[in-house]
Every structure is written in structure tokens, then in C-alpha cells.
Amino acid sequence: MGDVSTGSQQPVNGEAAQGKPAPRYTPDMSVEEIVSLMTLEEAGKVVVDTGVSKGQTIAEVAERRPPSLKYYRYGGYDGPNNILRAAAQVMLDSIEGQKAS
């Protein structure tokens, strides 16, 4: 499975070996759980591990290929990584919030 998290998989709570906080979520958590924990900044740093946007961050996808966010959240992405789905949702929510303002 490709790692699209903002770091290597670690326990949900605790410190990573480098002294950085460990991610509060893992790819096997529900999208809703991850969305409730993920910040916009964290979402923007998630790296896409598949498709035409492979290697780009969600922030880059939002800037270059915004329709792809819906693909990762609602459409054809059938990979196992819910962090990618959640990051796309957080970014979509942010974009929708900006339109409503």
C-alpha cells in the first residue's frame, strides 16, 4: 500500500522517532474520523499515490486539477487509503467555504 500520510504510520497518539508528533490518524480509520482530526494544512501536505496526480500534494491538486479532488473523495478512487479521501474532503470543504464567503 502506498503511503500518502504526512509521515510514516505511527500509533495514533505519541511521538515519532524524530521528535515530531505522530499522525493522529491512519489510512484504515474512517474518512469521517480522519476529517474530524485533520487540519487544512495537514490535508494540503498529503501526497497522492496514484493516478495522473501521483506525487503531487492535495494542495497542488487543488490548484492544478480541482476536479480531481472529487475523484479522490467521491469518484473512481478505489484504493485503501482513507487519508487521501479525507484530505480531498477537507480541501473541498475549504474551497466550498471560500465560495460561500
MIKETOR-954064 format. One line per field, with one value per atom (N, C-alpha, C, O): chain; atom name; x, y, z. Coordinates in nm, 3 decimals, always signed. Layout:
N
chain <- A ...
name <- CA ...
u <- X ...
v <- Y ...
w <- Z ...
END
This chain:
101
chain <- A A A A A A A A A A A A A A A A A A A A A A A A A A A A A A A A A A A A A A A A A A A A A A A A A A A A A A A A A A A A A A A A A A A A A A A A A A A A A A A A A A A A A A A A A A A A A A A A A A A A A A A A A A A A A A A A A A A A A A A A A A A A A A A A A A A A A A A A A A A A A A A A A A A A A A A A A A A A A A A A A A A A A A A A A A A A A A A A A A A A A A A A A A A A A A A A A A A A A A A A A A A A A A A A A A A A A A A A A A A A A A A A A A A A A A A A A A A A A A A A A A A A A A A A A A A A A A A A A A A A A A A A A A A A A A A A A A A A A A A A A A A A A A A A A A A A A A A A A A A A A A A A A A A A A A A A A A A A A A A A A A A A A A A A A A A A A A A A A A A A A A A A A A A A A A A A A A A A A A A A A A A A A A A A A A A A A A A A A A A A A A A A A A A A A A A A A A A A A A A A A A A A
name <- N CA C O N CA C O N CA C O N CA C O N CA C O N CA C O N CA C O N CA C O N CA C O N CA C O N CA C O N CA C O N CA C O N CA C O N CA C O N CA C O N CA C O N CA C O N CA C O N CA C O N CA C O N CA C O N CA C O N CA C O N CA C O N CA C O N CA C O N CA C O N CA C O N CA C O N CA C O N CA C O N CA C O N CA C O N CA C O N CA C O N CA C O N CA C O N CA C O N CA C O N CA C O N CA C O N CA C O N CA C O N CA C O N CA C O N CA C O N CA C O N CA C O N CA C O N CA C O N CA C O N CA C O N CA C O N CA C O N CA C O N CA C O N CA C O N CA C O N CA C O N CA C O N CA C O N CA C O N CA C O N CA C O N CA C O N CA C O N CA C O N CA C O N CA C O N CA C O N CA C O N CA C O N CA C O N CA C O N CA C O N CA C O N CA C O N CA C O N CA C O N CA C O N CA C O N CA C O N CA C O N CA C O N CA C O N CA C O N CA C O N CA C O N CA C O N CA C O N CA C O N CA C O N CA C O N CA C O N CA C O N CA C O N CA C O N CA C O N CA C O N CA C O
u <- +0.086 +0.000 +0.089 +0.186 +0.056 +0.133 +0.108 -0.003 +0.207 +0.195 +0.164 +0.250 +0.043 +0.006 -0.011 -0.059 +0.028 +0.015 +0.124 +0.213 +0.116 +0.214 +0.340 +0.428 +0.350 +0.468 +0.448 +0.346 +0.544 +0.527 +0.417 +0.386 +0.358 +0.250 +0.304 +0.405 +0.240 +0.278 +0.152 +0.041 +0.167 +0.048 -0.031 +0.025 -0.160 -0.246 -0.202 -0.211 -0.155 -0.105 +0.041 +0.087 +0.115 +0.255 +0.347 +0.305 +0.473 +0.575 +0.643 +0.667 +0.674 +0.752 +0.898 +0.938 +0.977 +1.117 +1.194 +1.289 +1.157 +1.229 +1.187 +1.233 +1.101 +1.056 +0.938 +0.887 +0.892 +0.774 +0.650 +0.655 +0.541 +0.418 +0.379 +0.387 +0.338 +0.292 +0.156 +0.080 +0.124 -0.008 -0.117 -0.101 -0.225 -0.337 -0.434 -0.536 -0.404 -0.495 -0.414 -0.296 -0.479 -0.416 -0.506 -0.626 -0.451 -0.531 -0.651 -0.745 -0.651 -0.761 -0.875 -0.979 -0.858 -0.967 -1.073 -1.044 -1.194 -1.299 -1.266 -1.197 -1.317 -1.296 -1.349 -1.285 -1.464 -1.526 -1.438 -1.424 -1.379 -1.289 -1.168 -1.129 -1.110 -0.990 -1.023 -0.949 -1.133 -1.174 -1.191 -1.156 -1.243 -1.265 -1.133 -1.131 -1.026 -0.895 -0.799 -0.708 -0.818 -0.721 -0.741 -0.854 -0.631 -0.635 -0.621 -0.580 -0.655 -0.638 -0.490 -0.456 -0.403 -0.259 -0.212 -0.137 -0.258 -0.222 -0.276 -0.207 -0.400 -0.462 -0.381 -0.359 -0.338 -0.263 -0.131 -0.078 -0.077 +0.054 +0.045 +0.147 -0.076 -0.092 -0.052 -0.096 +0.031 +0.080 -0.003 -0.026 -0.049 -0.129 -0.038 +0.072 -0.084 -0.001 -0.048 +0.000 -0.141 -0.195 -0.250 -0.278 -0.265 -0.330 -0.247 -0.126 -0.312 -0.243 -0.178 -0.086 -0.225 -0.169 -0.069 -0.029 -0.028 +0.065 +0.189 +0.248 +0.227 +0.344 +0.313 +0.398 +0.194 +0.155 +0.087 +0.028 +0.097 +0.022 -0.123 -0.154 -0.210 -0.351 -0.362 -0.449 -0.277 -0.278 -0.245 -0.307 -0.148 -0.113 -0.227 -0.257 -0.291 -0.406 -0.518 -0.580 -0.543 -0.649 -0.621 -0.713 -0.494 -0.455 -0.456 -0.502 -0.405 -0.385 -0.500 -0.531 -0.565 -0.669 -0.782 -0.805 -0.851 -0.954 -1.058 -1.099 -1.101 -1.198 -1.146 -1.224 -1.015 -0.957 -0.987 -0.989 -1.009 -1.042 -1.171 -1.181 -1.268 -1.395 -1.372 -1.437 -1.281 -1.247 -1.193 -1.235 -1.099 -1.039 -1.139 -1.129 -1.234 -1.330 -1.453 -1.493 -1.512 -1.641 -1.638 -1.723 -1.541 -1.545 -1.474 -1.498 -1.390 -1.330 -1.215 -1.173 -1.162 -1.051 -1.101 -1.192 -1.041 -1.085 -0.973 -0.980 -0.871 -0.760 -0.801 -0.910 -0.715 -0.748 -0.721 -0.755 -0.661 -0.612 -0.714 -0.737 -0.774 -0.875 -0.814 -0.886 -0.683 -0.621 -0.631 -0.657 -0.611 -0.624 -0.767 -0.789 -0.864 -1.005 -1.037 -1.103 -0.990 -1.018 -0.951 -1.012 -0.829 -0.758 -0.833 -0.845 -0.882 -0.961 -1.088 -1.127 -1.152 -1.274 -1.245 -1.319 -1.139 -1.102 -1.075 -1.117 -1.004 -0.974 -1.102 -1.121 -1.188 -1.316 -1.400 -1.460 -1.405 -1.481 -1.425 -1.501 -1.294 -1.231 -1.265 -1.295 -1.260 -1.293 -1.439 -1.470 -1.528 -1.671 -1.694 -1.776 -1.622 -1.634 -1.590 -1.649 -1.486 -1.439 -1.541 -1.559 -1.608 -1.710 -1.829 -1.890 -1.864 -1.980 -1.956 -2.051 -1.830 -1.797 -1.815 -1.792
v <- -0.118 +0.000 +0.122 +0.128 +0.220 +0.344 +0.428 +0.427 +0.498 +0.581 +0.724 +0.792 +0.769 +0.906 +0.990 +1.103 +0.934 +1.011 +1.117 +1.120 +1.202 +1.309 +1.260 +1.340 +1.133 +1.071 +0.921 +0.873 +0.847 +0.703 +0.668 +0.746 +0.551 +0.512 +0.495 +0.427 +0.555 +0.552 +0.525 +0.528 +0.499 +0.491 +0.621 +0.727 +0.613 +0.730 +0.842 +0.959 +0.810 +0.911 +0.886 +0.772 +0.989 +0.969 +1.049 +1.131 +1.025 +1.098 +1.005 +0.888 +1.055 +0.980 +0.980 +1.058 +0.892 +0.879 +1.009 +1.034 +1.092 +1.217 +1.328 +1.441 +1.300 +1.401 +1.481 +1.569 +1.452 +1.519 +1.446 +1.325 +1.517 +1.448 +1.343 +1.368 +1.228 +1.122 +1.161 +1.233 +1.114 +1.141 +1.093 +0.993 +1.167 +1.132 +1.038 +1.001 +0.997 +0.914 +0.818 +0.841 +0.711 +0.610 +0.582 +0.610 +0.527 +0.506 +0.414 +0.418 +0.332 +0.239 +0.298 +0.232 +0.419 +0.485 +0.530 +0.543 +0.555 +0.602 +0.745 +0.820 +0.778 +0.912 +1.017 +1.120 +0.991 +1.087 +1.112 +1.226 +1.004 +1.020 +1.104 +1.194 +1.074 +1.147 +1.293 +1.382 +1.321 +1.459 +1.537 +1.655 +1.472 +1.542 +1.577 +1.665 +1.510 +1.533 +1.614 +1.679 +1.612 +1.669 +1.819 +1.866 +1.893 +2.036 +2.058 +1.968 +2.177 +2.213 +2.204 +2.157 +2.249 +2.243 +2.098 +2.068 +2.010 +1.868 +1.809 +1.735 +1.842 +1.791 +1.833 +1.753 +1.957 +2.008 +1.938 +1.940 +1.877 +1.811 +1.663 +1.599 +1.608 +1.467 +1.449 +1.524 +1.349 +1.323 +1.213 +1.107 +1.241 +1.145 +1.032 +1.056 +0.909 +0.794 +0.717 +0.607 +0.775 +0.704 +0.802 +0.917 +0.756 +0.834 +0.946 +0.953 +1.034 +1.140 +1.242 +1.314 +1.250 +1.346 +1.282 +1.343 +1.159 +1.088 +1.173 +1.229 +1.182 +1.260 +1.404 +1.472 +1.451 +1.587 +1.588 +1.488 +1.699 +1.713 +1.748 +1.792 +1.729 +1.767 +1.917 +1.959 +1.997 +2.142 +2.169 +2.255 +2.096 +2.113 +2.066 +2.130 +1.956 +1.907 +2.011 +2.037 +2.070 +2.172 +2.291 +2.351 +2.323 +2.437 +2.402 +2.482 +2.284 +2.247 +2.169 +2.186 +2.084 +1.994 +1.979 +1.869 +2.088 +2.081 +1.969 +1.911 +1.936 +1.827 +1.693 +1.605 +1.676 +1.551 +1.531 +1.418 +1.639 +1.625 +1.545 +1.459 +1.572 +1.497 +1.351 +1.262 +1.326 +1.189 +1.114 +1.002 +1.175 +1.108 +1.091 +0.996 +1.181 +1.171 +1.089 +1.002 +1.114 +1.054 +0.960 +0.872 +0.979 +0.913 +0.780 +0.690 +0.772 +0.645 +0.594 +0.480 +0.673 +0.622 +0.506 +0.522 +0.388 +0.271 +0.212 +0.097 +0.292 +0.247 +0.237 +0.280 +0.179 +0.154 +0.271 +0.264 +0.377 +0.482 +0.591 +0.676 +0.588 +0.688 +0.823 +0.923 +0.830 +0.961 +1.046 +1.166 +0.985 +1.057 +1.106 +1.222 +1.020 +1.060 +1.175 +1.272 +1.163 +1.267 +1.399 +1.505 +1.393 +1.516 +1.585 +1.707 +1.507 +1.565 +1.630 +1.737 +1.565 +1.621 +1.752 +1.849 +1.754 +1.876 +1.990 +2.103 +1.960 +2.062 +2.107 +2.226 +2.014 +2.050 +2.137 +2.235 +2.102 +2.183 +2.324 +2.421 +2.337 +2.468 +2.551 +2.670 +2.487 +2.555 +2.600 +2.712 +2.512 +2.546 +2.662 +2.750 +2.659 +2.767 +2.901 +3.005 +2.899 +3.024 +3.077 +3.198 +2.986 +3.029 +3.090 +3.184 +3.038 +3.084 +3.220 +3.292 +3.256 +3.383 +3.503 +3.616
w <- +0.000 +0.000 +0.000 +0.074 -0.083 -0.087 +0.035 +0.088 +0.080 +0.200 +0.157 +0.101 +0.182 +0.148 +0.272 +0.266 +0.386 +0.509 +0.515 +0.430 +0.615 +0.629 +0.697 +0.729 +0.720 +0.780 +0.778 +0.729 +0.831 +0.834 +0.933 +1.023 +0.914 +1.004 +1.144 +1.165 +1.238 +1.379 +1.459 +1.405 +1.586 +1.671 +1.661 +1.632 +1.684 +1.671 +1.764 +1.727 +1.883 +1.976 +2.005 +1.994 +2.043 +2.079 +1.992 +1.910 +2.010 +1.936 +1.836 +1.867 +1.718 +1.621 +1.665 +1.751 +1.605 +1.643 +1.626 +1.700 +1.530 +1.503 +1.599 +1.584 +1.694 +1.788 +1.737 +1.808 +1.616 +1.562 +1.613 +1.636 +1.629 +1.671 +1.567 +1.447 +1.614 +1.524 +1.468 +1.533 +1.346 +1.291 +1.386 +1.455 +1.389 +1.477 +1.409 +1.467 +1.286 +1.209 +1.124 +1.096 +1.083 +0.998 +0.879 +0.885 +0.771 +0.649 +0.667 +0.587 +0.771 +0.790 +0.875 +0.892 +0.927 +1.000 +0.901 +0.782 +0.947 +0.858 +0.810 +0.878 +0.693 +0.638 +0.734 +0.756 +0.792 +0.883 +1.005 +1.050 +1.060 +1.175 +1.138 +1.212 +1.023 +0.981 +0.956 +0.999 +0.887 +0.859 +0.989 +0.996 +1.092 +1.218 +1.288 +1.374 +1.253 +1.315 +1.229 +1.282 +1.098 +1.003 +0.984 +0.967 +0.988 +0.959 +0.809 +0.736 +0.764 +0.624 +0.585 +0.476 +0.673 +0.646 +0.628 +0.536 +0.716 +0.704 +0.574 +0.505 +0.542 +0.419 +0.297 +0.206 +0.295 +0.181 +0.159 +0.048 +0.263 +0.254 +0.217 +0.192 +0.213 +0.178 +0.032 -0.055 +0.006 -0.128 -0.193 -0.135 -0.314 -0.391 -0.438 -0.487 -0.422 -0.456 -0.580 -0.606 -0.655 -0.770 -0.873 -0.841 -0.996 -1.099 -1.158 -1.137 -1.232 -1.305 -1.212 -1.253 -1.090 -0.994 -0.898 -0.799 -0.928 -0.841 -0.815 -0.907 -0.687 -0.647 -0.611 -0.553 -0.643 -0.608 -0.471 -0.430 -0.403 -0.278 -0.311 -0.422 -0.214 -0.232 -0.259 -0.337 -0.198 -0.225 -0.371 -0.433 -0.426 -0.568 -0.657 -0.758 -0.621 -0.698 -0.696 -0.799 -0.580 -0.569 -0.659 -0.714 -0.674 -0.757 -0.905 -0.987 -0.941 -1.081 -1.143 -1.261 -1.063 -1.114 -1.012 -0.963 -0.979 -0.874 -0.892 -0.792 -1.014 -1.027 -0.975 -0.938 -0.972 -0.921 -0.773 -0.726 -0.699 -0.558 -0.541 -0.453 -0.626 -0.620 -0.657 -0.602 -0.751 -0.788 -0.667 -0.639 -0.595 -0.479 -0.366 -0.289 -0.354 -0.244 -0.280 -0.203 -0.396 -0.428 -0.548 -0.560 -0.635 -0.764 -0.772 -0.692 -0.868 -0.906 -0.822 -0.842 -0.729 -0.648 -0.563 -0.482 -0.583 -0.508 -0.423 -0.381 -0.399 -0.315 -0.169 -0.131 -0.088 +0.052 +0.146 +0.264 +0.096 +0.186 +0.211 +0.125 +0.328 +0.363 +0.396 +0.401 +0.420 +0.443 +0.317 +0.325 +0.201 +0.075 +0.056 +0.020 +0.081 +0.070 +0.165 +0.127 +0.289 +0.389 +0.351 +0.366 +0.304 +0.264 +0.151 +0.149 +0.056 -0.054 +0.001 -0.044 +0.099 +0.159 +0.232 +0.217 +0.310 +0.383 +0.285 +0.307 +0.177 +0.078 +0.006 -0.017 -0.029 -0.093 -0.001 -0.045 +0.128 +0.224 +0.231 +0.242 +0.226 +0.231 +0.107 +0.117 -0.008 -0.133 -0.132 -0.171 -0.088 -0.081 +0.017 -0.009 +0.128 +0.227 +0.171 +0.202 +0.086 +0.025 -0.075 -0.088 -0.148 -0.244 -0.174 -0.225 -0.057 +0.016 +0.081 +0.113 +0.100 +0.168 +0.077 +0.119
END
